[in-house]
Amino acid sequence: MEPRATALIFAGIGALLAISVASSRASVRLGVPVAFMFLMIGMLAGSEGIGGIPFEDYSLTFRLGTGALCLILFDGGMNTPARGIREVAAPAAVLATLGVVITALVAAAAARVFGFSWPNALLIGAIVSPTDAAAVFSVLTSGGVALKRRVALLLEVESGLNDPMAVILTTALSVNLVHPGSVGVVSLIRDVVQELAIGATLGFLMGRGARWVIARLDLPATGLYSTFTVAVAALSFGLPTLVHGSGFLGVYVAGVTLGAGALAEHPEVRRVHDALAWLSQIVMFLVLGLLVFPTRLAAVAGVGIGLALALAFVARPLGATLCLIPFRVPWREAGYVGWTGLRGAVPIILATIPVLSGVPGARDLFDVVFFIVVAGSFVPGATVGWAARRFGVGEASRLSSVVA
């Protein structure tokens, strides 16, 4: 029976992947991120959908999501020009740190209005604070809209940098809910500085070291170079994490550093990582969709829609505007950056942390976060192309590669 069971598993995986790829065309007509289609396919295949696949493993979801994000961030870093990063490094760094905090606090205030206790409200705010440039660029690319260089770079670099801050806040707040008073403000600030510093330093060293090694390798097959860079991505996440640094920042910085120099078999390596990033996105969203029970979403629909609107119209625009004022970013560009703060897979993966930490009511929080992300696919998700024209930040130039 085992060969038959294995064949069924592979057939199911193949069918889901094929349907997901084919559905990407539908997202063009609907004007929503491709990732949203992947999520819906996962939900339809789940235990309450037509597929009937039973799945409620938050631990496996977290591990798969983490691995997928590593590959996506590494690919995004490799495709982000180092010179471009220098142009927007300061505002992007502020958006990815202070902007995340402001967005989290405003979103928490909205959650408090909807009846959540302050500890749970702050946790929700931290979870939904990071943005997802992959969703933004998939909509813009499918709609034939390109952005001005500085706006595109700002969105792209911010999205590569803001995940670590959200992970740190979510983890600390989850621990505090389980063990009240165990994480103070001073210790939290210290942890943030430490994790970002270690992640950035080790990521840079890993990227430079990988460039040095690749320049001296003479491998017998082209595919081995891509295998080596995948190993670099895994190490760039794992090593900083083991020494209490930010693995997500480490893998992104390593990708940027590695991509800034000449690489052997450069085009082939980039093609492989681009394919792996897309495969990671599909698998990640399918698994997240499988994890959701639609009947439970109905119970949080009102709260989810309300928080999604508060996030789109108040929290993100306010956070982005306040962070960009000191850099004298034109109001049109700042307004567009504030509007296009789409949420994607990262908040949903972060929502598994409270569940795994044993936070009371964490599964209800997971459902609320999932609904916020889904609702955000339409507002502002379905309007980012229109907004680019209204804010006057679109131009006929090539967009950067997709990152998370």
Summary of the structure (lengths in Angstrom):
residues: 404
radius of gyration: 20.2
end to end distance: 40.3
largest distance: 66.4
contacts: 1529
relative contact order: 0.19
helix: 77%
strand: 1%
